[in-house]
Amino acid sequence: MIVVISHPTPIEGEFQTLHQLFDAGLEFFHLYKPGFSSKEIEAYWAQIPEKYRQKVSMHSDHLKFHSLQELEKCSVDYEYAMLSPIFDSISKRGYKSSFDLKELRNFLKGRKEKIIALGGIDEDKIEKIKEAGFSGIALLGAVWHSENPIRKYKVIKEKWMK
């Protein structure tokens, strides 16, 4: 499972890139525009082709945890939750990971819930994420801060699918 999260602020060519990501097989897109008004969110939504809208959800509608303790205490049923930052963030300067991969592997072993790795995810981290036992990855900085977001997504997707 790969989730791409929108850049929090508008970026040049964003919709063209988003359409190309969907064409490249993107299955889950989280719309994350914290500074947008509801009217701006509606306008953003209107620019997403109808055939892709079932793959789009609001990032705020999903659970996100920043520690194993938070995750353990959660009593809400969920399809999947994100755990962040697994590695030092690409998009948020100074947002450092405090996770130990061995501890994560022990925690995730045998869990029924889908836990998605978020934070600092790039192609060089895919094997470590798989070894830890995550159900999926969420991408923001790796895609939106890349010179070629589509190529970057495809490289990461190929490594994830192996």
DSSP file with accessible surface (Angstrom, degrees, kcal/mol):
  #  RESIDUE AA STRUCTURE BP1 BP2  ACC     N-H-->O    O-->H-N    N-H-->O    O-->H-N    TCO  KAPPA ALPHA  PHI   PSI    X-CA   Y-CA   Z-CA
    1    1 A M              0   0   39      0, 0.0   136,-2.3     0, 0.0     2,-0.5   0.000 360.0 360.0 360.0 125.8    0.0    0.0    0.0
    2    2 A I  E     -a  137   0A   9    134,-0.2    26,-0.7   114,-0.1    25,-0.5  -0.992 360.0-170.5-122.9 127.3    1.4    3.4   -1.0
    3    3 A V  E     -ab 138  28A   0    134,-2.7   136,-3.1    -2,-0.5     2,-0.5  -0.954   7.3-157.5-113.4 131.9   -0.2    6.6    0.0
    4    4 A V  E     -ab 139  29A   0     24,-2.3    26,-2.7    -2,-0.4     2,-0.4  -0.952   9.5-154.2-107.3 130.9    0.9   10.0   -1.5
    5    5 A I  E     - b   0  30A   2    134,-3.1    26,-0.2    -2,-0.5   138,-0.1  -0.872  22.4-113.4-103.0 135.5    0.1   13.0    0.6
    6    6 A S        -     0   0    0     24,-2.8    -1,-0.1    -2,-0.4     8,-0.0  -0.213  37.2 -95.8 -61.7 155.8   -0.4   16.3   -1.1
    7    7 A H        -     0   0   29      1,-0.1    25,-0.2     2,-0.1    -1,-0.1  -0.521  35.7-123.6 -66.4 140.5    2.2   19.1   -0.4
    8    8 A P  S    S+     0   0   37      0, 0.0    27,-0.5     0, 0.0    -1,-0.1   0.765  93.9  42.7 -64.8 -21.8    0.7   21.3    2.3
    9    9 A T  S    S-     0   0   78     24,-0.1    -2,-0.1    25,-0.1    23,-0.1  -0.851 103.1 -87.4-119.9 156.6    0.9   24.4    0.2
   10   10 A P        -     0   0   86      0, 0.0     2,-0.3     0, 0.0    -1,-0.0  -0.340  45.8-167.2 -61.0 141.2    0.1   24.8   -3.5
   11   11 A I    >   -     0   0   52     -4,-0.1     3,-1.7    -3,-0.0     4,-0.2  -0.961  30.8 -89.9-130.6 153.0    3.0   24.0   -5.9
   12   12 A E  T 3  S+     0   0  199     -2,-0.3     0, 0.0     1,-0.3     0, 0.0  -0.333 110.8   8.6 -62.0 132.4    3.4   24.7   -9.6
   13   13 A G  T 3> S+     0   0   36      3,-0.1     4,-2.5     1,-0.0    -1,-0.3   0.637  83.8 142.9  74.4  16.2    2.1   22.0  -11.8
   14   14 A E  H <>  +     0   0    8     -3,-1.7     4,-2.8     1,-0.2     5,-0.2   0.891  68.6  45.5 -58.8 -44.7    0.5   20.2   -8.9
   15   15 A F  H  > S+     0   0   42      2,-0.2     4,-2.8    -4,-0.2    -1,-0.2   0.900 112.0  51.0 -71.5 -37.4   -2.6   18.9  -10.7
   16   16 A Q  H  > S+     0   0  128      2,-0.2     4,-2.2     1,-0.2    -1,-0.2   0.939 113.4  46.6 -61.9 -44.4   -0.6   17.8  -13.8
   17   17 A T  H  X S+     0   0   22     -4,-2.5     4,-2.5     2,-0.2    -2,-0.2   0.931 111.7  51.0 -62.4 -45.0    1.7   15.8  -11.4
   18   18 A L  H  X S+     0   0    0     -4,-2.8     4,-2.4    -5,-0.2    -2,-0.2   0.932 109.9  49.2 -60.0 -44.8   -1.3   14.4   -9.5
   19   19 A H  H  X S+     0   0   55     -4,-2.8     4,-2.5     1,-0.2    -1,-0.2   0.915 111.7  49.5 -61.6 -40.7   -3.0   13.2  -12.7
   20   20 A Q  H  X S+     0   0   78     -4,-2.2     4,-1.6     2,-0.2    -1,-0.2   0.868 107.8  54.2 -67.8 -35.0    0.2   11.6  -13.8
   21   21 A L  H  <>S+     0   0    0     -4,-2.5     5,-2.3     2,-0.2    -2,-0.2   0.930 109.5  47.4 -63.0 -44.3    0.6    9.9  -10.4
   22   22 A F  H ><5S+     0   0    6     -4,-2.4     3,-1.9     1,-0.2    -2,-0.2   0.932 110.8  51.6 -61.7 -43.5   -2.9    8.4  -10.8
   23   23 A D  H 3<5S+     0   0  110     -4,-2.5    -1,-0.2     1,-0.3    -2,-0.2   0.807 105.0  57.6 -62.4 -27.7   -2.0    7.3  -14.4
   24   24 A A  T 3<5S-     0   0   22     -4,-1.6    -1,-0.3    -5,-0.2    -2,-0.2   0.400 132.8 -89.7 -84.0   2.0    1.1    5.7  -12.9
   25   25 A G  T < 5 +     0   0   25     -3,-1.9    -3,-0.2     1,-0.2    -2,-0.2   0.552  63.6 167.4 106.0   9.7   -1.1    3.6  -10.6
   26   26 A L      < -     0   0    0     -5,-2.3    -1,-0.2     1,-0.2     3,-0.1  -0.377   8.5-179.4 -58.7 127.4   -1.4    5.7   -7.5
   27   27 A E        +     0   0  116    -25,-0.5     2,-0.4     1,-0.3    -1,-0.2   0.695  62.9  38.9-102.2 -25.9   -4.2    4.1   -5.4
   28   28 A F  E     +b    3   0A  58    -26,-0.7   -24,-2.3     2,-0.0     2,-0.4  -0.979  57.9 176.9-135.0 123.7   -4.4    6.4   -2.3
   29   29 A F  E     -bc   4  56A   0     26,-2.8    28,-2.3    -2,-0.4     2,-0.6  -0.991  14.2-155.6-126.8 125.7   -4.1   10.1   -2.3
   30   30 A H  E     -bc   5  57A   0    -26,-2.7   -24,-2.8    -2,-0.4     2,-0.7  -0.907  13.1-141.9-101.7 121.2   -4.5   12.1    0.9
   31   31 A L  E     + c   0  58A   1     26,-3.1    28,-2.3    -2,-0.6     2,-0.5  -0.725  27.2 173.5 -82.5 113.9   -5.5   15.7    0.4
   32   32 A Y        +     0   0   63     -2,-0.7     3,-0.1    26,-0.2    -2,-0.1  -0.888  18.7 141.5-130.1  96.8   -3.5   17.8    3.0
   33   33 A K    >   +     0   0    9     -2,-0.5     3,-2.1     1,-0.1   -24,-0.1  -0.666  17.7 175.9-133.7  75.0   -3.9   21.5    2.7
   34   34 A P  T 3  S+     0   0   84      0, 0.0    -1,-0.1     0, 0.0   -25,-0.1   0.774  79.0  51.3 -59.7 -25.3   -4.1   22.8    6.3
   35   35 A G  T 3  S+     0   0   70    -27,-0.5     2,-0.2    -3,-0.1   -26,-0.1   0.486  89.1 105.9 -89.8  -0.5   -4.1   26.4    5.2
   36   36 A F    <   -     0   0   45     -3,-2.1     2,-0.1     1,-0.1    -3,-0.1  -0.549  65.8-132.3 -83.1 143.7   -7.0   26.0    2.7
   37   37 A S     >  -     0   0   56     -2,-0.2     4,-2.3     1,-0.1     5,-0.2  -0.366  34.2-102.0 -78.3 169.3  -10.5   27.2    3.4
   38   38 A S  H  > S+     0   0   93      1,-0.2     4,-2.3     2,-0.2     5,-0.1   0.876 125.7  54.8 -62.7 -33.0  -13.4   24.9    2.7
   39   39 A K  H  > S+     0   0  167      2,-0.2     4,-2.0     1,-0.2    -1,-0.2   0.909 108.0  48.0 -66.1 -41.1  -14.0   26.8   -0.5
   40   40 A E  H  > S+     0   0   91      2,-0.2     4,-2.3     1,-0.2    -2,-0.2   0.879 109.9  52.6 -68.1 -36.0  -10.4   26.2   -1.6
   41   41 A I  H  X S+     0   0   31     -4,-2.3     4,-2.9     2,-0.2    -2,-0.2   0.925 108.9  50.3 -63.5 -43.9  -10.7   22.5   -0.8
   42   42 A E  H  X S+     0   0  131     -4,-2.3     4,-2.2     1,-0.2    -2,-0.2   0.906 110.3  49.7 -60.0 -41.9  -13.8   22.3   -3.0
   43   43 A A  H  X S+     0   0   52     -4,-2.0     4,-0.8     2,-0.2    -1,-0.2   0.899 111.5  48.9 -65.3 -39.1  -11.9   24.0   -5.8
   44   44 A Y  H >< S+     0   0    8     -4,-2.3     3,-1.2     1,-0.2     4,-0.3   0.951 110.7  50.5 -62.3 -49.9   -9.0   21.6   -5.4
   45   45 A W  H >< S+     0   0   95     -4,-2.9     3,-1.8     1,-0.3    -2,-0.2   0.879 103.9  59.3 -55.4 -41.1  -11.4   18.7   -5.4
   46   46 A A  H 3< S+     0   0   65     -4,-2.2    -1,-0.3     1,-0.3    -2,-0.2   0.756  99.6  58.0 -63.7 -23.1  -13.1   20.0   -8.6
   47   47 A Q  T << S+     0   0  103     -3,-1.2    -1,-0.3    -4,-0.8    -2,-0.2   0.480  86.2  91.6 -87.3  -1.9   -9.8   19.7  -10.4
   48   48 A I  S <  S-     0   0    0     -3,-1.8     5,-0.1    -4,-0.3     8,-0.0  -0.831  89.2-112.7 -92.7 122.6   -9.5   16.0   -9.7
   49   49 A P    >>  -     0   0   44      0, 0.0     3,-2.2     0, 0.0     4,-0.7  -0.247  22.8-121.3 -55.2 140.4  -11.0   13.9  -12.5
   50   50 A E  G >4 S+     0   0  152      1,-0.3     3,-1.0     2,-0.2     4,-0.5   0.838 109.4  65.4 -53.9 -35.7  -14.1   12.1  -11.4
   51   51 A K  G 34 S+     0   0  140      1,-0.2    -1,-0.3     2,-0.1     3,-0.1   0.698 108.4  41.0 -64.3 -16.3  -12.5    8.7  -12.3
   52   52 A Y  G X4 S+     0   0   18     -3,-2.2     3,-2.2     1,-0.1    -1,-0.2   0.533  86.5  93.5-104.9  -9.6   -9.9    9.3   -9.6
   53   53 A R  G X< S+     0   0   65     -3,-1.0     3,-1.7    -4,-0.7    -2,-0.1   0.795  76.2  63.3 -62.1 -28.1  -12.0   10.8   -6.8
   54   54 A Q  G 3  S+     0   0  142     -4,-0.5    -1,-0.3     1,-0.3    -2,-0.1   0.686 100.5  56.2 -69.6 -12.4  -12.6    7.4   -5.1
   55   55 A K  G <  S+     0   0   58     -3,-2.2   -26,-2.8   -27,-0.1     2,-0.4   0.405  95.1  85.7 -95.2   1.7   -8.9    7.3   -4.4
   56   56 A V  E <   +c   29   0A  16     -3,-1.7     2,-0.3    -4,-0.2   -26,-0.2  -0.864  48.5 162.0-111.0 135.0   -8.8   10.6   -2.7
   57   57 A S  E     -c   30   0A  34    -28,-2.3   -26,-3.1    -2,-0.4     2,-0.4  -0.961  44.9 -93.8-142.0 163.9   -9.5   11.3    1.0
   58   58 A M  E >   -c   31   0A  59     -2,-0.3     3,-1.8   -28,-0.2     4,-0.2  -0.633  28.0-138.8 -77.6 131.2   -8.8   14.1    3.4
   59   59 A H  G >  S+     0   0   15    -28,-2.3     3,-1.6    -2,-0.4    -1,-0.2   0.855 102.5  62.1 -59.2 -34.1   -5.6   13.4    5.3
   60   60 A S  G 3  S+     0   0   96    -29,-0.4    -1,-0.3     1,-0.3     4,-0.1   0.656  90.6  69.0 -68.9 -13.1   -7.2   14.6    8.5
   61   61 A D  G <  S+     0   0  118     -3,-1.8     2,-0.3     2,-0.1    -1,-0.3   0.486  91.5  75.1 -82.3  -2.7   -9.7   11.8    8.3
   62   62 A H  S <  S-     0   0   47     -3,-1.6     2,-0.2    -4,-0.2    19,-0.1  -0.850  86.4-108.8-115.6 149.4   -7.0    9.2    9.0
   63   63 A L  E     -d   81   0A  56     17,-0.6    19,-2.4    -2,-0.3     2,-0.4  -0.510  33.1-175.5 -75.7 138.8   -5.3    8.3   12.3
   64   64 A K  E     -d   82   0A  63     -2,-0.2     2,-0.3    17,-0.2    19,-0.2  -0.997   2.2-169.1-137.8 129.7   -1.7    9.4   12.7
   65   65 A F  E     -d   83   0A  21     17,-3.3    19,-2.6    -2,-0.4     3,-0.1  -0.879  19.0-164.0-119.9 154.3    0.5    8.5   15.6
   66   66 A H  S    S+     0   0   75     -2,-0.3     2,-0.3    17,-0.2    17,-0.1   0.311  76.1  31.0-119.1   5.2    3.9    9.7   16.7
   67   67 A S  S  > S-     0   0   30      1,-0.1     4,-1.8    32,-0.0    -1,-0.1  -0.983  74.0-119.5-155.9 158.9    4.8    7.0   19.2
   68   68 A L  H  > S+     0   0    9     -2,-0.3     4,-2.7     1,-0.2     5,-0.2   0.847 115.0  58.6 -67.9 -31.2    4.2    3.3   19.8
   69   69 A Q  H  > S+     0   0  103      2,-0.2     4,-1.9     1,-0.2    -1,-0.2   0.912 104.9  48.9 -64.6 -44.0    2.5    4.2   23.1
   70   70 A E  H  > S+     0   0   85      1,-0.2     4,-0.8     2,-0.2    -1,-0.2   0.923 112.6  48.8 -58.5 -45.1    0.0    6.4   21.3
   71   71 A L  H >< S+     0   0    2     -4,-1.8     3,-0.8     1,-0.2    -2,-0.2   0.915 110.1  50.5 -63.6 -43.5   -0.8    3.6   18.9
   72   72 A E  H 3< S+     0   0  126     -4,-2.7    -1,-0.2     1,-0.2    -2,-0.2   0.858 108.6  52.5 -63.5 -35.6   -1.2    1.0   21.7
   73   73 A K  H 3< S+     0   0  173     -4,-1.9    -1,-0.2    -5,-0.2    -2,-0.2   0.647  82.4 112.7 -77.0 -14.2   -3.6    3.2   23.6
   74   74 A C    <<  +     0   0   37     -3,-0.8    -3,-0.0    -4,-0.8    -4,-0.0  -0.398  37.9 177.3 -66.2 127.7   -5.9    3.7   20.6
   75   75 A S        +     0   0  115     -2,-0.2     2,-0.3     2,-0.1    -1,-0.1   0.326  46.9 106.5-111.1   5.9   -9.3    2.1   21.0
   76   76 A V  S    S-     0   0   87      1,-0.0     2,-0.3     0, 0.0    -2,-0.0  -0.663  72.3-121.9 -87.2 137.2  -10.8    3.2   17.8
   77   77 A D        +     0   0  160     -2,-0.3     2,-0.3    36,-0.0     3,-0.1  -0.605  40.5 174.1 -74.2 139.8  -11.2    0.7   14.9
   78   78 A Y        -     0   0   45     -2,-0.3    36,-0.2     1,-0.1     3,-0.1  -0.991  42.9-137.4-148.2 152.5   -9.4    1.8   11.8
   79   79 A E  S    S-     0   0  130      1,-0.3    35,-0.7    -2,-0.3     2,-0.3   0.900  92.2 -17.9 -72.4 -44.9   -8.6    0.5    8.3
   80   80 A Y  E     - e   0 114A   7     33,-0.1   -17,-0.6    -3,-0.1    -1,-0.3  -0.983  60.7-156.9-157.1 157.9   -5.1    1.8    8.6
   81   81 A A  E     -de  63 115A   0     33,-2.1    35,-3.2    -2,-0.3     2,-0.4  -0.948  17.7-126.5-134.8 155.7   -3.1    4.3   10.7
   82   82 A M  E     -de  64 116A   1    -19,-2.4   -17,-3.3    -2,-0.3     2,-0.4  -0.830  11.8-157.4-105.4 144.3    0.2    6.1   10.1
   83   83 A L  E     -de  65 117A   0     33,-2.7    35,-2.1    -2,-0.4     3,-0.4  -0.987  29.2-129.0-120.4 128.8    3.2    6.1   12.3
   84   84 A S        +     0   0    3    -19,-2.6    35,-0.2    -2,-0.4    33,-0.0  -0.991  63.0   7.1-152.2 153.3    5.5    9.1   12.0
   85   85 A P        +     0   0    7      0, 0.0    13,-0.5     0, 0.0    14,-0.4   0.433  56.9 163.7 -87.9 125.8    8.3   10.1   11.6
   86   86 A I  S    S+     0   0    4     32,-2.4     2,-0.3    -3,-0.4    13,-0.2   0.887  79.3  12.6 -69.9 -40.4    9.9    6.7   11.0
   87   87 A F  S    S-     0   0   25     32,-1.6    34,-0.1    31,-0.2     3,-0.1  -0.844 112.3 -66.2-124.6 169.0   13.0    8.4    9.5
   88   88 A D        -     0   0   80     -2,-0.3     8,-0.2    32,-0.2    -2,-0.1  -0.336  68.5-100.6 -58.1 132.8   14.0   12.1    9.6
   89   89 A S        -     0   0   24      6,-2.7     5,-0.2     3,-0.2     6,-0.2  -0.219  23.9-159.5 -61.0 142.3   11.5   14.0    7.6
   90   90 A I  S    S+     0   0   66     -3,-0.1    -1,-0.1     3,-0.1     3,-0.1   0.832  94.1  37.1 -84.2 -39.0   12.3   15.1    4.1
   91   91 A S  S    S+     0   0   38      1,-0.2     2,-0.7     2,-0.0    -1,-0.1   0.709 111.8  58.2 -91.6 -22.2    9.6   17.9    4.0
   92   92 A K  S >  S-     0   0   85      3,-0.2     3,-1.9     0, 0.0    -3,-0.2  -0.893  81.7-137.8-114.6 103.6    9.8   19.2    7.6
   93   93 A R  T 3  S+     0   0  246     -2,-0.7     3,-0.1     1,-0.3    -3,-0.1  -0.298  87.5  13.9 -58.9 134.9   13.3   20.5    8.5
   94   94 A G  T 3  S+     0   0   65     -5,-0.2     2,-1.2     1,-0.2    -1,-0.3   0.457  85.4 131.8  80.5   0.5   14.3   19.4   12.0
   95   95 A Y    <   -     0   0   69     -3,-1.9    -6,-2.7    -6,-0.2     2,-0.3  -0.734  42.1-171.0 -89.1  95.2   11.5   16.8   12.3
   96   96 A K        -     0   0  135     -2,-1.2     2,-0.2    -8,-0.2    -8,-0.1  -0.634  20.7-120.8 -97.2 147.7   13.6   13.9   13.6
   97   97 A S        -     0   0   31     -2,-0.3   -11,-0.1     1,-0.1    -9,-0.1  -0.561  19.4-176.7 -80.6 146.5   12.7   10.3   14.1
   98   98 A S        +     0   0  107    -13,-0.5     2,-0.3    -2,-0.2    -1,-0.1   0.124  46.3 119.1-124.6  17.1   13.0    8.7   17.5
   99   99 A F        -     0   0   34    -14,-0.4     2,-0.5   -13,-0.2    -2,-0.1  -0.616  54.6-145.1 -88.6 145.4   12.1    5.2   16.4
  100  100 A D     >  -     0   0   85     -2,-0.3     4,-2.5     1,-0.1     5,-0.2  -0.936  10.9-144.9-104.8 123.9   14.3    2.1   16.7
  101  101 A L  H  > S+     0   0   47     -2,-0.5     4,-2.5     1,-0.2     5,-0.2   0.856  99.1  52.5 -62.5 -34.1   13.7   -0.2   13.8
  102  102 A K  H  > S+     0   0  135      2,-0.2     4,-2.2     1,-0.2    -1,-0.2   0.936 110.7  47.6 -66.1 -43.4   14.3   -3.4   16.0
  103  103 A E  H  > S+     0   0   95      1,-0.2     4,-2.3     2,-0.2    -2,-0.2   0.909 111.7  51.2 -63.0 -41.3   11.7   -2.1   18.4
  104  104 A L  H  X S+     0   0    0     -4,-2.5     4,-3.0     2,-0.2     5,-0.3   0.924 107.8  52.3 -60.4 -45.6    9.3   -1.4   15.6
  105  105 A R  H  X S+     0   0   91     -4,-2.5     4,-1.6     1,-0.2    -2,-0.2   0.935 111.4  46.5 -58.4 -45.1    9.7   -4.9   14.1
  106  106 A N  H  < S+     0   0   93     -4,-2.2    -1,-0.2     1,-0.2    -2,-0.2   0.900 115.0  47.3 -64.4 -39.1    8.9   -6.4   17.5
  107  107 A F  H  < S+     0   0   29     -4,-2.3    -2,-0.2     1,-0.2    -1,-0.2   0.907 115.1  43.9 -68.0 -42.6    5.9   -4.2   17.9
  108  108 A L  H >< S+     0   0   11     -4,-3.0     3,-2.1    24,-0.3    -1,-0.2   0.719  84.0 113.6 -79.7 -20.4    4.5   -4.7   14.4
  109  109 A K  T 3< S-     0   0  147     -4,-1.6    24,-0.0     1,-0.3    23,-0.0  -0.296  92.9  -1.2 -57.2 121.5    5.0   -8.5   14.3
  110  110 A G  T 3  S+     0   0   77      1,-0.2    -1,-0.3    -2,-0.1     2,-0.2   0.482  90.4 147.8  79.2   2.9    1.6  -10.2   14.3
  111  111 A R    <   -     0   0   73     -3,-2.1    -1,-0.2     1,-0.1     4,-0.1  -0.509  38.3-156.0 -71.6 139.9   -0.5   -7.0   14.3
  112  112 A K        +     0   0  200     -2,-0.2    -1,-0.1     2,-0.1    -2,-0.1   0.816  69.4  85.8 -82.0 -33.6   -3.8   -7.3   12.5
  113  113 A E  S    S-     0   0   74      1,-0.1     2,-0.6   -33,-0.0   -33,-0.1  -0.359  85.9-114.3 -70.2 150.1   -4.1   -3.5   11.9
  114  114 A K  E     -e   80   0A  96    -35,-0.7   -33,-2.1   -36,-0.2     2,-0.5  -0.747  31.4-167.3 -86.0 123.6   -2.4   -1.9    8.9
  115  115 A I  E     -e   81   0A   2     -2,-0.6    20,-2.4    18,-0.2    21,-0.9  -0.963   5.2-154.8-116.0 124.8    0.3    0.4   10.0
  116  116 A I  E     -ef  82 136A   0    -35,-3.2   -33,-2.7    -2,-0.5     2,-0.4  -0.844  13.4-130.0-103.6 131.0    1.7    2.8    7.4
  117  117 A A  E     +ef  83 137A   0     19,-2.7    21,-2.7    -2,-0.4     2,-0.4  -0.646  31.1 176.7 -80.1 131.4    5.3    4.2    7.7
  118  118 A L  E     + f   0 138A  15    -35,-2.1   -32,-2.4    -2,-0.4   -31,-0.2  -0.989  35.7  59.5-135.0 141.9    5.5    8.0    7.2
  119  119 A G  S    S+     0   0    8     19,-0.5   -32,-1.6    -2,-0.4   -30,-0.1   0.529 104.3   5.9 108.8 108.9    8.4   10.3    7.5
  120  120 A G  S    S+     0   0    5      1,-0.2     2,-0.4   -34,-0.1   -32,-0.2   0.673  79.2 163.6  71.3  18.9   11.6   10.3    5.5
  121  121 A I        +     0   0    5     17,-0.3    21,-0.3   -34,-0.1     2,-0.3  -0.590   5.3 146.2 -78.6 124.4   10.5    7.6    3.2
  122  122 A D    >>  -     0   0   35     -2,-0.4     3,-2.3    17,-0.1     4,-0.6  -0.895  64.3 -87.3-145.2 173.3   12.6    7.3    0.0
  123  123 A E  G >4 S+     0   0   56      1,-0.3     3,-0.9    -2,-0.3     4,-0.4   0.812 123.3  60.4 -60.0 -28.8   13.7    4.4   -2.2
  124  124 A D  G 34 S+     0   0  105      1,-0.2    -1,-0.3     2,-0.1     4,-0.2   0.597 104.9  49.9 -75.5  -6.4   16.8    3.8    0.0
  125  125 A K  G <> S+     0   0   47     -3,-2.3     4,-2.0     2,-0.1    -1,-0.2   0.512  81.5  94.7-105.7  -5.8   14.6    3.1    3.0
  126  126 A I  H <X S+     0   0    1     -3,-0.9     4,-2.6    -4,-0.6     5,-0.2   0.897  83.5  50.0 -59.4 -46.4   12.2    0.6    1.5
  127  127 A E  H  > S+     0   0  105     -4,-0.4     4,-2.8     1,-0.2    -1,-0.2   0.917 110.9  50.0 -60.4 -42.1   14.0   -2.6    2.6
  128  128 A K  H  > S+     0   0  102     -4,-0.2     4,-1.7     2,-0.2    -1,-0.2   0.887 111.1  49.7 -63.1 -38.2   14.2   -1.3    6.2
  129  129 A I  H  X>S+     0   0    0     -4,-2.0     5,-1.7     2,-0.2     4,-0.9   0.917 112.1  47.2 -67.8 -43.0   10.5   -0.6    6.2
  130  130 A K  H ><5S+     0   0   56     -4,-2.6     3,-1.0     1,-0.2    -2,-0.2   0.932 111.0  51.6 -62.6 -46.2    9.6   -4.0    4.8
  131  131 A E  H 3<5S+     0   0  116     -4,-2.8    -1,-0.2     1,-0.3    -2,-0.2   0.835 105.5  56.3 -60.3 -33.5   11.9   -5.7    7.4
  132  132 A A  H 3<5S-     0   0    1     -4,-1.7   -24,-0.3    -5,-0.2    -1,-0.3   0.735 116.9-115.9 -71.6 -22.1   10.2   -3.8   10.2
  133  133 A G  T <<5 +     0   0   42     -3,-1.0   -18,-0.2    -4,-0.9    -3,-0.2   0.668  52.4 163.7  98.0  19.3    6.8   -5.2    9.1
  134  134 A F      < -     0   0   13     -5,-1.7    -1,-0.2     1,-0.1   -18,-0.2  -0.378  37.5-140.2 -68.5 151.2    4.9   -2.1    7.9
  135  135 A S  S    S-     0   0   48    -20,-2.4     2,-0.3     1,-0.2   -19,-0.2   0.611  75.1 -22.6 -83.8 -16.8    1.8   -2.6    5.8
  136  136 A G  E     - f   0 116A   0    -21,-0.9   -19,-2.7    -7,-0.1     2,-0.3  -0.978  61.2-108.3-174.8-179.0    2.6    0.3    3.6
  137  137 A I  E     -af   2 117A   0   -136,-2.3  -134,-2.7    -2,-0.3     2,-0.4  -0.952  13.7-149.1-131.8 150.0    4.3    3.6    3.1
  138  138 A A  E     -af   3 118A   1    -21,-2.7   -19,-0.5    -2,-0.3     2,-0.4  -0.978  17.0-160.2-119.8 134.4    3.2    7.2    2.9
  139  139 A L  E     +a    4   0A   1   -136,-3.1  -134,-3.1    -2,-0.4   -17,-0.1  -0.934  32.9 134.0-118.5 137.1    5.1    9.7    0.7
  140  140 A L  S >> S+     0   0   22     -2,-0.4     4,-2.6   -19,-0.2     3,-0.7   0.286  79.3  32.1-136.1 -74.6    5.2   13.5    0.8
  141  141 A G  H 3> S+     0   0    5      1,-0.2     4,-2.1     2,-0.2     5,-0.1   0.862 114.0  59.4 -59.6 -40.4    8.6   15.0    0.6
  142  142 A A  H 34 S+     0   0    6    -21,-0.3    -1,-0.2     2,-0.2    10,-0.1   0.881 117.8  31.8 -58.6 -37.0   10.1   12.2   -1.6
  143  143 A V  H X4 S+     0   0    0     -3,-0.7     3,-1.3     2,-0.1    -2,-0.2   0.951 124.1  40.4 -84.2 -56.6    7.6   13.0   -4.3
  144  144 A W  H 3< S+     0   0   20     -4,-2.6    -3,-0.2     1,-0.3    -2,-0.2   0.705 117.3  48.0 -75.4 -17.8    6.9   16.7   -4.0
  145  145 A H  T 3< S+     0   0  101     -4,-2.1    -1,-0.3    -5,-0.4     2,-0.2   0.333  92.1 104.5-100.8   7.1   10.5   17.7   -3.4
  146  146 A S  S <  S-     0   0   31     -3,-1.3     4,-0.1     1,-0.1    -3,-0.0  -0.580  74.7-132.0 -86.5 150.0   11.8   15.6   -6.3
  147  147 A E  S    S+     0   0  205      1,-0.3    -1,-0.1    -2,-0.2    -4,-0.0   0.808 109.1  27.0 -66.3 -30.9   12.9   17.1   -9.6
  148  148 A N  S  > S-     0   0   53      1,-0.1     4,-2.6     2,-0.0    -1,-0.3  -0.765  72.1-178.7-133.3  86.2   10.8   14.4  -11.3
  149  149 A P  H  > S+     0   0   24      0, 0.0     4,-2.6     0, 0.0     5,-0.2   0.842  82.0  51.8 -57.0 -36.1    7.9   13.4   -9.0
  150  150 A I  H  > S+     0   0   20      2,-0.2     4,-2.6     1,-0.2     5,-0.2   0.943 111.8  44.9 -69.2 -47.3    6.5   10.8  -11.4
  151  151 A R  H  > S+     0   0  157      2,-0.2     4,-2.5     1,-0.2     5,-0.2   0.924 113.7  51.4 -60.5 -43.7    9.9    9.0  -11.9
  152  152 A K  H  X S+     0   0   38     -4,-2.6     4,-2.4     2,-0.2     5,-0.2   0.939 110.5  48.5 -59.1 -46.3   10.5    9.1   -8.1
  153  153 A Y  H  X S+     0   0    4     -4,-2.6     4,-3.1     1,-0.2     5,-0.2   0.931 111.6  49.7 -59.8 -44.9    7.1    7.6   -7.4
  154  154 A K  H  X S+     0   0  115     -4,-2.6     4,-2.6     2,-0.2    -1,-0.2   0.897 110.4  49.6 -63.4 -40.9    7.7    4.8   -9.9
  155  155 A V  H  X S+     0   0   53     -4,-2.5     4,-2.1     2,-0.2    -1,-0.2   0.942 114.9  44.1 -63.2 -46.7   11.1    4.0   -8.5
  156  156 A I  H  X S+     0   0    0     -4,-2.4     4,-2.6    -5,-0.2    -2,-0.2   0.932 113.6  50.9 -64.6 -43.6    9.7    3.8   -5.0
  157  157 A K  H  X S+     0   0   60     -4,-3.1     4,-2.6    -5,-0.2    -2,-0.2   0.923 108.9  51.3 -61.0 -43.5    6.7    1.8   -6.1
  158  158 A E  H  X S+     0   0  124     -4,-2.6     4,-0.9     1,-0.2    -1,-0.2   0.927 112.5  45.7 -61.4 -43.4    8.8   -0.7   -7.9
  159  159 A K  H  < S+     0   0   86     -4,-2.1     3,-0.4     1,-0.2    -1,-0.2   0.882 113.5  50.0 -66.9 -37.8   11.0   -1.2   -4.8
  160  160 A W  H  < S+     0   0   28     -4,-2.6    -2,-0.2     1,-0.2    -1,-0.2   0.896 109.3  51.2 -67.3 -37.3    7.9   -1.5   -2.6
  161  161 A M  H  <        0   0  128     -4,-2.6    -1,-0.2    -5,-0.2    -2,-0.2   0.650 360.0 360.0 -78.5 -13.9    6.2   -4.0   -4.9
  162  162 A K     <        0   0  165     -4,-0.9    -3,-0.0    -3,-0.4    -4,-0.0  -0.293 360.0 360.0 -63.6 360.0    9.3   -6.4   -5.0
